[in-house]
Amino acid sequence: LEYTLIRFGQTAKSAADALDPLAEITDLINSGTEDNLNAAFGALMNVARDEAADVALRGRASMMIAQMYDPETYDAARSPFAGANARAAIRFYMEARDHGADGAETALARLGE
C-alpha cells in the first residue's frame, strides 16, 4: 500500500509499512497551510476507504476526518473546511466505530447518535 501526499508543492510518499502511516498526514495537518490541509484530507480519505489497509488504521483515519468536522474539535487551522459540520462528523465517527476506533462511541453519544 502506498499513499501519495503533496507537501509544499512537492510529492512525498508514505508507505503503509511505516510504523505509523498517519504520521506524515499529521505533519501536513500541523503545517496548517491550505494546500497541506487539503492534501491531508485527501490522504485520510484514501486510508479510510482502503479495504486492503489494516482495520484499526482505517478507524484512526476516520476519527481524524470526523474531528476535522466535529463542532467540539473543529479548528480552522487544522481543517480544510470553512466550518464545523456535525452531520459529516457523525458519518465519519460511525465509520470509525465500525472499525473499532477508540473514542468513536463517546463522540457519537455526545453528538446525539
N, C-alpha and C positions, 0 to 999 in steps of 0.2 A: 504494500500500500504506500502511496506517495501523495502528498498534498503540496500544492504549489502556492506560495504566498508572494505578495508584492510588498516590498519594504523600500520606502524612499525611492521609488521608481525602479528598483532592481528586483530581480526574481530570486527568491530564496526557497530552498527545499527543506522540508521537514519529513524525514522518513518515519513510518509508523513503528519501526523497531527501536526508536529512541526511547530513553527512559520515560519521558513524558512528551508525547506528540503535541500536547496542547500548550507547552511552554512557549514555543515561538509565537503562537496565536496570542497568548497572554502578553508577550512583549509588544506585539502590534497594538493591542488594546491600550497598554500602558503608555504608548507613544502619544496617544490622543489625537493624532492627525487624521483628518477626514479620510484620506486615501487609505491609511492603515486600518482605520476602523471599518471601512467598507470591505477591505481585504480580509480582515479578521472575521467579520460576519460571514462572508462567503466561504471561508475555510471552515468555520464552525458548522455551517450548513452541510458542507461536504462530509465532514466527520460524522455528524449526527445522522446523516442519511446513508452512510456507507455500510451496507449489510455485511460486508466482509470484515469490518472493524470489530474489535472487542466490545461487547455489550456495555461494560462499565465505562469505557471511553466514550461511547455514543451517549450514554446518560450524562456524563460530565459535560459534553459539548452542548447537549440540550439544556442543561442547567445554566450554562454560561449565556446561551441565547435568551432564555427566559429572563435572566437577571438584567439583560440589556433593555427589556421591555417593561419589567415589573415596576409599578409606581413606587414601591418602597425602596428598590435598589437602583432605579434609573439614575444615571449620571451622564449628562450631555457630553462630558469629556471622555466617557468610556463607552459610548453607544453611538452607532451610526444613525440613530433615529432622532427625529425632531422632538419627540416627546414620548412619554410612557404610554403603554397600551396594555391594559390588564387582560383583555381577551387573548391577545397574542401570547402574553406571559403564561396564561393558563394552558394554552395549547402546548407550549414547549415544556412546561412543568409536567404535564400529563405524559409527554414522551419520555421525559427524564424519569418519572416514576415507573413507567413501563420497562425501563432499562435498569431499574434498581438504584437510581441515584439518591444519595443521602440528601435530605432536606427537601426533596420534591413534595412529599406528602404534607409536610408542615407548611410549605409555601402555598399549596393548593387550599389547605384549610384556611389559611389567613386570607386568601382571595375569595373565599366563599364557595369553593368547589369540594 
